[in-house]
Amino acid sequence: MYAILDIETTGGKFNEEGITEIAIYKFDGHKIVDQFISLVNPEKEIQQFVVRLTGINNKMLQNAPKFYEIAKRVIEITKDCTLVAHNTTFDYRILSTEFDRLGYDFNRNTLCTVELSKQLILDQPSYSLGKLTKALGIPMTDRHRASGDALATVQLFKLLLEKDSTKAIIQDFVKYHDQRIEKERLQKLIAAVPKDIGLFYVHDKNGKILFLGRGKNVKSEVNKLFLKETKRALKIQERAVSITFEKTGNELFTRLKYYLQLEALAPKYNIKKKRKPVLNDFNNDDFIILEKGRETEEHALILIENNQVFGYGYTNLAHQENNIDILKAVLTPIEDKELAKIIIKNYLNNYTVQKIVRL
């Protein structure tokens, strides 16, 4: 069962709009089985451009019911229905905002006829309701009034149901209020990530890195990111298409790689923090820092030479570690030596590494 609706509002700031008119047609897939149409007193002024667009003015709404007076009827007619509208994001947001003001949690699954039309009615110059219905020969009366727009949407949706011959496309485009599809998608991303210490990279549909994260348990950190409800986290969740990861084996390498790559990659949704400067230099002698590697018997090494960080890498062969020329060939050189020095020196000032070998 579907509840096909259209809402007219006062206009104004985001989430501060008020409803001026609402029309809901309960549709069983074949015919309209119930309907509710009403002007609504928004208890606020209507923007003048909206008055010109809809013809609805403040005087018309003086004796109209306020939203709380029609809220029960809206709940009843939409119960167990999927909400359908042309740009459902707008109408559903407006309804949810009004119910939030009443302290009621209004949750419905939704379908958008704009999104469906782009899948099922291809190559249209415009997918606005007025131009699309005209192109399809769907009659429309009272454009920009709730009842007229909602009735046109009913006819458009009926056509879309017929065009969906596999009966799969429309089902695939349902947005569940409990976000079950979104949760399943994120769970699949999490499942591929290990529990090891290291870094993870969240990629968008083009492979671009949106976010760089780190942790002693990468899977746990990704899970935490996907549970957050901040604006930044929600944007990452929405755009995440794949996750890659890199094991580091130890906390020092995790920090070193994280901050070096954060500087080099500049992912869109990372917040860069200023790091404390080095309080004092390395000792003048050359040395190697040895830490736990990614696998058993593997070492993680950082070479300090001439008071600078030469490079870092992994080895499990003693002759590589004991021959400085071979070791330099194995290690990955570091370009941002000052940043690397800050990270390593601050770490050595606060933590104990596995071993330091003087050269």
C-alpha positions in Angstrom: 0.0 0.0 0.0 1.2 3.5 -0.9 0.5 7.0 0.5 1.1 9.4 -2.4 1.5 13.0 -1.1 2.4 16.5 -1.8 3.0 19.3 0.7 3.1 23.1 0.2 5.0 25.1 2.7 5.7 28.7 3.8 9.2 28.7 2.5 12.0 30.1 4.6 15.0 28.7 6.4 15.8 25.0 6.3 13.7 23.0 8.9 11.9 26.2 9.9 9.2 25.9 7.1 5.6 25.4 8.1 3.0 23.4 6.1 0.3 25.4 4.4 -1.4 22.6 2.5 -1.2 18.8 2.4 -2.8 16.2 0.1 -2.5 12.4 0.6 -3.9 9.7 -1.6 -3.9 6.2 -0.4 -3.1 4.0 -3.4 -3.3 0.2 -3.5 -1.3 -0.1 -6.8 -4.5 0.1 -8.9 -6.8 2.7 -7.5 -7.1 5.4 -4.8 -8.8 3.8 -1.7 -8.7 6.8 0.6 -7.7 10.5 0.6 -7.0 13.4 2.8 -6.7 17.0 1.6 -6.4 20.1 3.9 -5.1 23.6 4.1 -3.0 24.1 7.3 -2.4 27.1 9.4 1.4 27.2 9.7 1.3 29.9 12.4 3.9 31.9 10.6 4.1 34.2 7.6 4.3 32.8 4.1 7.2 34.0 1.9 6.0 36.2 -0.9 7.5 34.2 -3.7 5.6 31.2 -2.3 2.4 33.2 -2.4 3.0 34.0 -6.0 3.8 30.4 -6.8 0.9 28.6 -5.1 -1.7 31.3 -4.7 -2.0 30.4 -1.0 -1.8 33.5 1.3 -2.0 34.0 5.1 -5.6 35.2 5.0 -6.7 31.9 3.4 -5.2 30.0 6.3 -6.5 32.0 9.3 -9.3 29.5 10.0 -7.5 26.4 8.7 -6.6 23.7 11.2 -3.1 23.8 12.8 -0.9 20.8 12.1 -1.5 19.2 15.5 -5.2 19.1 14.7 -4.6 17.0 11.6 -1.7 15.0 12.8 -3.8 12.0 13.9 -5.4 11.8 10.4 -2.0 11.9 8.7 -0.7 9.0 10.9 -3.8 6.9 10.2 -3.9 7.3 6.4 -0.1 6.6 6.1 0.0 3.7 8.5 1.6 0.6 7.0 2.1 2.5 3.7 5.2 3.5 1.8 5.3 7.2 1.3 5.6 8.3 -2.3 6.3 11.8 -3.6 8.0 13.7 -6.4 11.2 14.5 -4.4 10.3 12.5 -1.3 13.3 13.9 0.6 11.6 17.3 0.9 8.1 16.1 1.8 9.2 13.5 4.2 11.6 16.0 5.9 8.8 18.5 6.3 6.4 15.9 7.8 9.0 14.5 10.1 9.9 18.0 11.3 6.3 18.8 12.1 5.9 15.6 14.1 9.2 16.3 15.9 7.7 19.5 17.1 4.9 17.5 18.6 7.3 15.0 20.2 6.2 12.2 17.9 8.6 9.9 16.1 7.1 9.7 12.5 8.8 6.8 10.6 7.7 5.6 7.2 9.5 3.8 4.3 9.7 6.1 1.2 9.9 6.1 -2.6 10.8 9.0 -4.8 9.2 9.3 -8.3 12.1 11.5 -9.4 14.6 8.7 -8.8 12.3 6.1 -10.3 11.6 8.2 -13.4 15.3 8.5 -14.1 15.5 4.7 -14.0 12.4 3.8 -15.9 11.7 6.8 -18.2 15.0 7.6 -19.8 16.4 10.6 -21.7 13.9 13.2 -20.5 15.1 16.8 -20.8 13.6 17.5 -17.4 12.4 15.4 -14.5 10.4 18.2 -12.8 6.8 17.2 -12.1 5.3 19.7 -14.4 7.6 19.1 -17.4 7.7 15.3 -17.0 3.9 14.9 -16.8 3.4 17.2 -19.8 5.9 15.1 -21.8 4.1 11.9 -20.8 0.6 13.3 -21.6 -0.5 13.1 -17.9 -3.1 15.8 -17.2 -2.4 18.2 -14.4 -4.7 20.8 -12.8 -3.9 23.2 -10.0 -0.1 23.1 -10.4 1.8 23.9 -7.2 -1.3 23.1 -5.1 -1.0 20.0 -3.0 -4.0 18.1 -4.4 -3.2 18.8 -8.1 0.5 17.8 -7.7 -0.4 14.7 -5.6 -2.9 13.5 -8.2 -0.4 14.0 -11.0 2.1 12.0 -8.9 -0.5 9.2 -8.6 -0.8 8.9 -12.3 3.0 9.1 -12.8 3.5 6.4 -10.2 0.9 4.1 -11.8 2.9 4.4 -15.1 6.1 3.7 -13.3 4.6 0.5 -11.8 3.6 -0.6 -15.3 7.1 0.1 -16.7 8.8 -1.9 -13.9 8.2 -5.2 -15.7 10.6 -7.1 -13.4 8.9 -5.7 -10.3 12.4 -5.3 -8.9 13.5 -1.7 -9.7 10.8 0.0 -7.5 11.5 -2.5 -4.7 15.2 -1.7 -4.9 14.6 2.0 -4.5 12.5 1.8 -1.3 14.3 3.7 1.5 13.5 2.0 4.7 13.1 4.2 7.8 15.2 1.8 9.8 17.9 2.1 7.2 18.2 -1.7 6.8 19.7 -1.6 3.3 22.2 1.0 4.4 23.1 -1.0 7.5 23.6 -4.2 5.4 25.8 -2.3 2.9 28.0 -0.9 5.8 28.2 -4.3 7.5 29.6 -5.9 4.3 32.3 -3.2 4.2 33.1 -3.9 7.9 33.2 -7.6 7.3 36.2 -7.4 4.9 38.4 -5.4 7.4 40.8 -7.3 9.8 41.1 -6.9 13.5 44.8 -6.1 13.2 46.5 -2.8 14.2 47.0 -0.5 11.3 45.3 2.0 9.0 42.1 2.0 7.0 41.1 4.0 3.9 37.4 4.8 3.1 37.0 5.2 -0.7 34.1 6.8 -2.7 32.6 5.4 -5.9 35.6 6.8 -7.9 38.2 5.2 -5.6 39.1 8.6 -4.1 40.1 8.4 -0.4 37.4 10.2 1.7 38.7 9.3 5.1 41.9 7.9 6.7 41.6 6.1 10.0 43.8 4.2 12.4 43.6 1.9 15.4 44.8 -1.1 17.4 41.8 -3.0 16.0 41.0 -1.6 12.5 37.6 -3.5 12.3 36.5 -2.0 15.6 37.5 1.5 14.5 35.6 1.2 11.2 32.6 -0.1 13.1 32.7 2.9 15.5 32.9 5.3 12.5 29.8 3.7 10.9 27.9 4.0 14.2 28.5 7.7 14.7 25.7 10.1 13.9 27.7 13.4 13.5 27.2 15.3 10.2 30.8 14.4 9.1 30.4 10.7 9.9 27.0 10.4 8.1 28.6 12.0 5.0 31.4 9.4 5.1 28.9 6.5 5.6 26.7 7.8 2.7 29.6 8.0 0.3 31.6 4.9 1.4 31.9 2.3 -1.4 35.0 0.4 -0.4 37.5 0.1 2.4 41.2 -0.8 2.0 43.5 -1.3 5.0 47.2 -1.6 5.8 48.6 -3.6 8.7 51.4 -1.8 10.6 52.3 -4.3 13.4 52.9 -1.6 16.1 51.8 1.7 17.4 54.8 3.7 16.3 54.4 2.7 12.7 50.7 3.3 12.9 51.3 6.9 14.0 54.1 7.5 11.6 52.2 6.3 8.5 49.0 7.9 9.6 50.4 11.4 10.0 52.6 11.2 6.9 49.7 10.0 4.7 47.3 12.4 6.3 49.6 15.2 5.1 50.2 13.7 1.7 46.7 12.6 0.9 44.6 15.3 2.6 41.4 13.2 2.7 38.3 15.4 2.6 36.7 14.3 5.9 39.8 14.1 8.1 40.4 16.9 10.6 44.1 17.8 10.8 45.4 18.7 14.2 48.5 20.7 14.8 51.3 18.5 16.3 53.6 19.6 19.1 57.0 20.5 17.9 60.1 18.5 18.7 61.4 19.6 22.1 65.0 18.5 21.3 66.9 16.8 18.5 67.9 13.2 18.2 71.3 12.4 19.6 74.0 12.9 17.0 74.8 9.2 16.6 73.1 7.1 14.0 70.7 4.3 15.2 67.9 1.9 14.2 64.6 1.7 16.0 63.3 -1.9 16.0 59.6 -2.6 16.7 57.2 -5.5 16.3 56.4 -6.3 12.6 53.2 -7.3 11.0 53.9 -11.0 11.1 55.8 -13.4 13.4 59.6 -13.0 13.2 59.2 -9.8 11.1 60.8 -6.6 12.4 59.6 -3.0 11.7 62.6 -0.7 11.4 63.2 3.0 11.2 66.7 4.3 10.3 68.0 7.6 11.9 71.0 8.9 10.1 72.8 12.3 10.5 70.0 13.4 13.0 67.4 12.8 10.3 64.8 10.1 9.6 66.1 8.3 6.6 63.2 5.8 6.1 61.2 3.0 7.4 60.2 -0.6 6.4 60.0 -4.2 7.3 62.5 -7.1 7.3 62.9 -10.6 8.7 66.4 -11.2 7.5 69.3 -10.5 9.9 71.8 -9.7 7.1 69.5 -6.9 5.9 69.4 -5.4 9.3 73.2 -5.7 9.8 74.3 -4.3 6.4 73.5 -0.6 6.2 73.7 -0.4 2.4 71.3 -3.3 2.0 69.0 -1.9 4.7 68.8 1.5 2.9 67.7 -0.3 -0.3 65.0 -2.1 1.6 63.6 0.9 3.5 61.1 3.4 2.1 62.7 6.8 2.2 60.7 9.6 4.0 60.4 12.9 2.2 58.8 14.9 5.0 61.7 14.4 7.4 60.6 17.2 9.8 57.2 15.8 10.3 58.6 12.3 10.7 61.1 13.6 13.3 58.2 15.3 15.3 56.2 12.0 15.3 59.1 9.7 16.2 60.7 12.0 18.8 57.3 12.7 20.5 56.7 8.9 20.6 60.2 8.2 22.1 59.6 10.8 24.7 56.4 9.0 25.9 56.8 5.3 25.1 59.4 2.6 25.1 60.2 0.9 21.8 61.2 -2.8 21.5 64.9 -2.1 20.8 67.3 0.7 19.7 70.5 -0.4 17.9 73.3 2.1 17.8 75.3 2.1 14.5 
